[in-house]
């Protein structure tokens, strides 16, 4: 791939990302309130995405083999407990990810 092709690829990716980010502002510009379906999606989609991520992360866990899903279970409990305690999604996810990495690299080898 030549430098020109790489630059064109990056430019197309940037344009596509900017288009999807700016489109809602262009569509709803000047309106006093959002339609009810947009408000609904704003409330439901974040939870649905987190549920999807949990399912995706646990899809390859086999309770009858390897570490039996113990590192995953411990990390999930820590993420949930930290979120309940601190109410900070970023801190709870970062701590759970770090703990999981320590468990699978050093404890459940």
C-alpha positions in Angstrom: 0.0 0.0 0.0 1.5 3.3 -1.0 1.6 6.4 1.1 -1.2 8.0 -1.0 -3.5 5.0 -0.5 -2.8 5.1 3.2 -3.7 8.8 3.4 -6.8 8.3 1.3 -7.9 5.5 3.7 -7.3 7.6 6.8 -9.1 10.5 5.2 -12.2 8.3 4.4 -12.2 6.9 7.9 -12.0 10.4 9.4 -14.8 11.7 7.2 -17.0 8.7 8.0 -16.4 9.2 11.8 -17.0 12.9 11.6 -20.2 12.4 9.6 -21.7 10.0 12.1 -20.7 12.2 15.0 -22.1 15.5 13.5 -25.2 14.1 11.8 -27.4 14.1 15.0 -26.5 17.8 15.6 -27.4 18.7 12.0 -30.7 16.8 12.1 -31.9 18.1 15.5 -30.4 21.6 15.2 -32.8 24.4 16.2 -35.4 22.0 17.8 -36.4 22.8 21.3 -36.6 19.2 22.4 -35.6 15.8 21.2 -38.2 13.3 19.9 -39.2 10.7 22.4 -37.6 7.8 20.5 -34.2 9.6 20.6 -34.5 10.2 24.3 -35.5 6.5 24.8 -32.5 5.3 22.8 -30.2 7.6 24.8 -31.4 5.8 28.0 -31.5 2.2 26.7 -28.5 1.9 24.4 -25.7 2.4 26.9 -27.0 -0.4 29.1 -27.6 -2.6 26.0 -24.0 -2.0 24.9 -22.6 -3.0 28.3 -24.7 -6.1 28.3 -23.4 -7.0 24.9 -19.8 -6.5 26.0 -20.3 -8.7 29.0 -21.8 -11.5 26.8 -19.0 -11.1 24.3 -16.3 -11.3 27.0 -17.8 -14.4 28.5 -18.6 -16.3 25.3 -15.4 -18.4 25.4 -15.5 -19.2 29.1 -15.8 -22.9 29.7 -16.8 -23.8 33.2 -15.6 -27.4 32.8 -12.1 -26.6 31.5 -9.1 -24.5 32.4 -9.6 -22.0 35.2 -13.3 -22.7 35.2 -14.2 -19.1 34.7 -12.9 -18.1 38.1 -10.8 -15.1 37.0 -13.8 -13.8 35.0 -16.2 -14.2 37.9 -13.8 -12.5 40.3 -13.3 -9.6 37.9 -17.1 -9.2 37.3 -17.7 -9.1 41.1 -15.0 -6.4 41.5 -16.3 -4.3 38.7 -19.8 -4.4 40.1 -18.7 -3.7 43.6 -16.5 -0.8 42.6 -19.2 0.7 40.5 -21.7 0.4 43.4 -19.2 1.9 45.8 -17.7 4.7 43.7 -20.3 5.2 40.9 -17.5 5.6 38.4 -17.7 3.5 35.3 -14.2 4.2 34.1 -12.5 3.4 37.4 -14.5 0.2 37.9 -13.8 -1.1 34.3 -10.1 -0.2 34.5 -9.7 -1.9 37.9 -11.6 -5.0 36.7 -9.5 -5.2 33.5 -6.3 -4.8 35.5 -7.3 -7.4 38.0 -8.3 -9.9 35.3 -5.0 -9.4 33.6 -3.1 -10.1 36.9 -5.2 -13.2 37.6 -4.8 -14.8 34.2 -1.1 -13.9 33.8 0.2 -14.6 37.4 -2.4 -16.6 39.4 -4.3 -18.9 37.0 -1.4 -19.7 34.7 
